[in-house]
Amino acid sequence: MRIDIITCQPGLVDGFLSQSIVKRAIDNKHVEINLHDIKEQGKGKYRQIDDYPFGGGAGMVLMIEPISNIIKILQAERKYDEVIYLTPDGTTLKQGLVNTLSLKQNLILICGHYKGIDERIREKYVTLEISIGDYVLSGGEIAAAVLTDALVRLIPGVLNDETSALTDSFQDNLLAPPVYSRPAEFEGMKVPDVLLSGNEKLINDWRLEKSIERTEKRRPDLLKK
Ligand code: ADE
């Protein structure tokens, strides 16, 4: 998979890419991630990238040309499966969409800032708009990092244990069951006997039961789906 991230704050995303599971995935060539600084396509001596909104109002708008130039350069080099704009008014990100996107080859992520990007970028290039939740961040960078992390961990070989991602919360509309590790007893608190039984069938049944219990209690909306 290749992900091209268009941003006016590459440092924000870079900090994330150089840590975490994503860094290991990049080092092991499971994914290639390129950051494109909008300022490099900025206009004039001062590399202007934003301007006042037509019609007035507070805040600045990221101008059309710098972002359009970057997208044109990228699209001339290869075909992209999706051009994604991270925005609070997009489709709320869920595991199902992450699963679908994790099968794609080439993605462009556009991070907005200030009041957002010129609407014509959305009309001309953007094929998918994603929000990571009903709150407003100062820019799309953290949202792009969230999406990238969720995608990269699904690429085969990225997690040590191939099956690990399949047992995450949300993969089957159920929250994950509780997990325990050593010691088997801590300050009088014991790990459930069944997990020490070695009986795989009993353990799986117990985990499913706890998943359902937890989902009923915390996220009953998931069970209605
Ligand atoms: N940019 C600002 N807020 C955002 C959000 N909630 N999701 C995605 N991108 C954003």
Residues whose N, C-alpha, C, O or C-beta is under 5 A from the ligand:
A	BS01	ADE	L86 T87 P88 I130 S131 I132 G133 Y135 V136 L137 G139 G140 A143
